[in-house]
Amino acid sequence: MSQTFDEQPLPFLLDEAAGTVPVSGKQPSYIADHRQRLRARFMAGGANAVPEYELLELVLFRAIPRRDVKPLARALMDRFGDFNRAITASEARLRDISGVGHAVITELKIIEAAAHRMARARIMQQHVLSSWDALLDYCHTTMAHRETEQFRVLYLDRKNNLIGDEEQARGTVDHVPVYPREVVKRALELNASAVILVHNHPSGDPTPSQADIDMTSQINAACDALGLTLHDHLIIGKSRELSFRAEGYL
């Protein structure tokens, strides 16, 4: 029995960059057939059954109900390189691409938010040190493709369960201001016993700068003075991460 996928687009989901399409307008048969085949292939084989540009097409179907979205999916891939970078690109950069409007951006950001929520759910209230791979997956999902630096602090209780995940600061492409006093102050407010520092390098290279090393030393000293443990400082690059603990900086 074949499965059908009925689309009921609402007016606010129509992509203004593509022009206004009447809700009552009929979708051309070749587009409807392509969408049905692509959806069927995806449902039968999952994400591995479709290349990344077709995965983008599937996301774009709801935003642009009655137009061929393959050229736009290709344009997004050409500009950003892969699916992850396309959905995590800033709104300003997305709008630079012809055919991208509010509806497309909304759909991409929904996918991004869902990915973050799912990755975060795997580590919250979990024993972090025994769920290290899940923690690294979460950090890469949320930070590896950002275009500017972000500094996050993970707060742990006495059993090393994650009780807080907070952005402490964000900055430019190569700098983020960090205040050690704010890190330890928040740890005391949460009754945390340990912290893990995480920040990304938009360049893709997780090698620490001297400023990274100095900042980590200052936070470590502040933690020691208040009886807190700094378990690690992770720098997230495009495809790999660096652990201060593993590299001997802590």
LOLO-484535 format. One record per residue (C-alpha): residue number from 0; z, y, x. Coordinates in steps of 0.5 Angstrom, whole numbers, plus 2048, in hexadecimal, padded with zeros to 3 digits. Each point is the difference from the previous one (the first is absolute). Example, Ala and Ser with C-alpha at 12.3 -4.5 7.8 and 13.67 -1.06 7.14 Angstrom:
% LOLO-484535
+-----+-----+-----+-----+
|  nr |  c3 |  c2 |  c1 |
+-----+-----+-----+-----+
|   0 | 810 | 7F7 | 819 |
|   1 | 7FE | 807 | 802 |
+-----+-----+-----+-----+
This chain:
% LOLO-484535
+-----+-----+-----+-----+
|  nr |  c3 |  c2 |  c1 |
+-----+-----+-----+-----+
|   0 | 800 | 800 | 800 |
|   1 | 7FE | 807 | 803 |
|   2 | 805 | 805 | 801 |
|   3 | 7FE | 807 | 7FE |
|   4 | 803 | 807 | 802 |
|   5 | 800 | 805 | 7FB |
|   6 | 801 | 807 | 802 |
|   7 | 803 | 805 | 7FC |
|   8 | 800 | 807 | 804 |
|   9 | 804 | 806 | 7FE |
|  10 | 7FD | 807 | 801 |
|  11 | 805 | 801 | 805 |
|  12 | 7FE | 7FA | 805 |
|  13 | 7F8 | 803 | 800 |
|  14 | 7FF | 802 | 807 |
|  15 | 7FE | 808 | 800 |
|  16 | 7FC | 7FF | 806 |
|  17 | 7FB | 7FC | 7FD |
|  18 | 800 | 804 | 7FA |
|  19 | 802 | 7FF | 7F9 |
|  20 | 7FE | 7FA | 7FD |
|  21 | 800 | 7FF | 7F8 |
|  22 | 806 | 7FB | 7FE |
|  23 | 7FB | 7FD | 7FB |
|  24 | 7FA | 7FF | 805 |
|  25 | 7FE | 7F9 | 802 |
|  26 | 800 | 7FD | 807 |
|  27 | 7FA | 7FE | 803 |
|  28 | 7FF | 7F9 | 7FF |
|  29 | 7FF | 7FF | 808 |
|  30 | 806 | 803 | 801 |
|  31 | 804 | 7FC | 7FB |
|  32 | 7FD | 7FA | 803 |
|  33 | 802 | 802 | 807 |
|  34 | 807 | 801 | 7FE |
|  35 | 801 | 7FA | 7FC |
|  36 | 7FD | 7FC | 806 |
|  37 | 805 | 803 | 805 |
|  38 | 806 | 800 | 7FC |
|  39 | 7FF | 7F8 | 7FF |
|  40 | 7FF | 7FF | 807 |
|  41 | 806 | 804 | 802 |
|  42 | 804 | 7FC | 7FA |
|  43 | 7FD | 7F9 | 803 |
|  44 | 801 | 802 | 807 |
|  45 | 805 | 805 | 801 |
|  46 | 800 | 806 | 805 |
|  47 | 7FD | 7FB | 805 |
|  48 | 7FA | 7FF | 7FC |
|  49 | 7FD | 807 | 800 |
|  50 | 7FF | 805 | 806 |
|  51 | 804 | 806 | 801 |
|  52 | 7FB | 805 | 7FD |
|  53 | 800 | 7FC | 7F9 |
|  54 | 807 | 800 | 800 |
|  55 | 7FF | 807 | 800 |
|  56 | 7FB | 800 | 7FA |
|  57 | 805 | 7FC | 7FC |
|  58 | 805 | 805 | 801 |
|  59 | 7FB | 806 | 7FE |
|  60 | 7FD | 7FC | 7FA |
|  61 | 806 | 803 | 7FC |
|  62 | 7FF | 807 | 802 |
|  63 | 7F8 | 800 | 7FF |
|  64 | 7FF | 7FC | 7FA |
|  65 | 7F8 | 801 | 800 |
|  66 | 7FD | 801 | 806 |
|  67 | 7FF | 7FC | 806 |
|  68 | 806 | 800 | 805 |
|  69 | 7FD | 7FC | 806 |
|  70 | 7FD | 807 | 804 |
|  71 | 807 | 803 | 7FF |
|  72 | 803 | 7FA | 802 |
|  73 | 7FC | 800 | 806 |
|  74 | 801 | 807 | 802 |
|  75 | 807 | 7FF | 800 |
|  76 | 800 | 7FA | 804 |
|  77 | 7FB | 804 | 805 |
|  78 | 805 | 806 | 800 |
|  79 | 806 | 7FD | 801 |
|  80 | 7FF | 7F9 | 803 |
|  81 | 803 | 7FB | 7FC |
|  82 | 804 | 7FF | 7F9 |
|  83 | 807 | 802 | 802 |
|  84 | 7FD | 807 | 803 |
|  85 | 7FC | 801 | 7FA |
|  86 | 806 | 7FF | 7FB |
|  87 | 805 | 804 | 805 |
|  88 | 7FC | 806 | 802 |
|  89 | 802 | 807 | 7FE |
|  90 | 7FE | 803 | 7F9 |
|  91 | 7FC | 805 | 804 |
|  92 | 7FC | 7FB | 804 |
|  93 | 7FE | 7FC | 7FA |
|  94 | 7FE | 806 | 7FD |
|  95 | 7FB | 802 | 806 |
|  96 | 7FC | 7FA | 7FD |
|  97 | 7FB | 801 | 7FB |
|  98 | 801 | 7FC | 7FA |
|  99 | 808 | 800 | 801 |
| 100 | 804 | 804 | 7FA |
| 101 | 807 | 800 | 7FD |
| 102 | 7FF | 7F9 | 7FD |
| 103 | 7FE | 7FD | 806 |
| 104 | 805 | 802 | 804 |
| 105 | 805 | 7FE | 7FB |
| 106 | 7FE | 7F9 | 800 |
| 107 | 800 | 800 | 807 |
| 108 | 807 | 803 | 801 |
| 109 | 802 | 7FB | 7FA |
| 110 | 7FE | 7FA | 805 |
| 111 | 804 | 803 | 806 |
| 112 | 806 | 801 | 7FC |
| 113 | 800 | 7F9 | 7FD |
| 114 | 7FF | 7FD | 807 |
| 115 | 806 | 804 | 803 |
| 116 | 804 | 7FE | 7FA |
| 117 | 7FF | 7F9 | 801 |
| 118 | 801 | 800 | 807 |
| 119 | 807 | 804 | 7FF |
| 120 | 802 | 7FB | 7FB |
| 121 | 800 | 7FA | 805 |
| 122 | 805 | 804 | 805 |
| 123 | 805 | 804 | 7FC |
| 124 | 807 | 7FD | 7FF |
| 125 | 7FD | 7FA | 805 |
| 126 | 803 | 7FE | 807 |
| 127 | 7FB | 804 | 804 |
| 128 | 801 | 7FD | 807 |
| 129 | 7FE | 7F9 | 7FD |
| 130 | 7FB | 803 | 7FC |
| 131 | 7FD | 804 | 806 |
| 132 | 7F8 | 7FE | 7FE |
| 133 | 801 | 803 | 7F9 |
| 134 | 803 | 806 | 803 |
| 135 | 7FA | 801 | 805 |
| 136 | 7FB | 7FF | 7FA |
| 137 | 804 | 805 | 7FC |
| 138 | 7FF | 805 | 806 |
| 139 | 7F9 | 7FF | 801 |
| 140 | 7FE | 800 | 7F9 |
| 141 | 804 | 807 | 7FF |
| 142 | 7FF | 803 | 806 |
| 143 | 7FA | 7FD | 805 |
| 144 | 7FA | 804 | 7FC |
| 145 | 804 | 807 | 7FF |
| 146 | 7FC | 806 | 803 |
| 147 | 807 | 803 | 802 |
| 148 | 806 | 7FE | 803 |
| 149 | 806 | 7FE | 7FC |
| 150 | 807 | 7FE | 802 |
| 151 | 804 | 7FB | 7FC |
| 152 | 807 | 7FD | 800 |
| 153 | 802 | 7FA | 7FE |
| 154 | 807 | 7FF | 7FE |
| 155 | 804 | 7F9 | 800 |
| 156 | 807 | 7FE | 7FE |
| 157 | 805 | 7FC | 804 |
| 158 | 7FC | 7FA | 7FE |
| 159 | 7F9 | 803 | 802 |
| 160 | 7FE | 800 | 7F9 |
| 161 | 7FB | 806 | 7FF |
| 162 | 803 | 805 | 7FC |
| 163 | 7FC | 806 | 801 |
| 164 | 7F9 | 802 | 802 |
| 165 | 7FF | 808 | 801 |
| 166 | 7FB | 804 | 803 |
| 167 | 804 | 805 | 804 |
| 168 | 7FA | 804 | 803 |
| 169 | 7F8 | 801 | 800 |
| 170 | 7FC | 804 | 805 |
| 171 | 7F9 | 801 | 803 |
| 172 | 7FB | 7FB | 803 |
| 173 | 805 | 7FF | 806 |
| 174 | 807 | 803 | 7FF |
| 175 | 805 | 7FF | 7FB |
| 176 | 807 | 804 | 800 |
| 177 | 806 | 7FC | 800 |
| 178 | 807 | 802 | 800 |
| 179 | 805 | 7FA | 802 |
| 180 | 806 | 804 | 7FC |
| 181 | 7FC | 7FF | 7FA |
| 182 | 7FF | 7F9 | 801 |
| 183 | 807 | 7FE | 801 |
| 184 | 803 | 804 | 7FB |
| 185 | 7FB | 7FD | 7FB |
| 186 | 803 | 7F9 | 802 |
| 187 | 807 | 802 | 7FF |
| 188 | 7FE | 802 | 7F9 |
| 189 | 7FD | 7F9 | 7FF |
| 190 | 806 | 7FD | 803 |
| 191 | 7FB | 7FD | 804 |
| 192 | 802 | 7FC | 807 |
| 193 | 7F9 | 800 | 803 |
| 194 | 7F9 | 803 | 800 |
| 195 | 7F9 | 7FE | 802 |
| 196 | 7FC | 806 | 802 |
| 197 | 7F8 | 800 | 7FE |
| 198 | 7FB | 805 | 802 |
| 199 | 7F8 | 7FF | 800 |
| 200 | 7FB | 803 | 805 |
| 201 | 7FA | 802 | 7FD |
| 202 | 7FC | 7FF | 806 |
| 203 | 801 | 7F9 | 7FF |
| 204 | 803 | 7FF | 807 |
| 205 | 808 | 7FE | 7FF |
| 206 | 802 | 802 | 807 |
| 207 | 806 | 804 | 800 |
| 208 | 7FF | 807 | 803 |
| 209 | 806 | 803 | 804 |
| 210 | 802 | 804 | 7FA |
| 211 | 801 | 7F9 | 7FC |
| 212 | 804 | 7FD | 805 |
| 213 | 804 | 807 | 801 |
| 214 | 801 | 800 | 7F8 |
| 215 | 802 | 7F9 | 800 |
| 216 | 805 | 801 | 805 |
| 217 | 803 | 806 | 7FD |
| 218 | 801 | 7FC | 7F9 |
| 219 | 803 | 7FA | 804 |
| 220 | 805 | 804 | 803 |
| 221 | 802 | 803 | 7F9 |
| 222 | 800 | 7F9 | 7FD |
| 223 | 805 | 7FE | 805 |
| 224 | 804 | 805 | 7FF |
| 225 | 801 | 7FF | 7F9 |
| 226 | 801 | 7F8 | 800 |
| 227 | 7F8 | 7FF | 7FE |
| 228 | 7FB | 7FB | 803 |
| 229 | 7F9 | 802 | 801 |
| 230 | 7FD | 7F9 | 800 |
| 231 | 7F9 | 803 | 802 |
| 232 | 7FB | 805 | 800 |
| 233 | 7F9 | 7FE | 7FD |
| 234 | 7F9 | 804 | 802 |
| 235 | 7FB | 7FE | 7FB |
| 236 | 7F9 | 800 | 803 |
| 237 | 7F9 | 7FE | 7FC |
| 238 | 800 | 7F9 | 802 |
| 239 | 807 | 7FF | 803 |
| 240 | 807 | 802 | 801 |
| 241 | 805 | 801 | 806 |
| 242 | 807 | 7FF | 800 |
| 243 | 805 | 804 | 804 |
| 244 | 805 | 7FA | 800 |
| 245 | 7FA | 7FB | 803 |
| 246 | 7FD | 805 | 805 |
| 247 | 807 | 801 | 803 |
| 248 | 801 | 808 | 7FE |
| 249 | 806 | 7FE | 7FC |
+-----+-----+-----+-----+
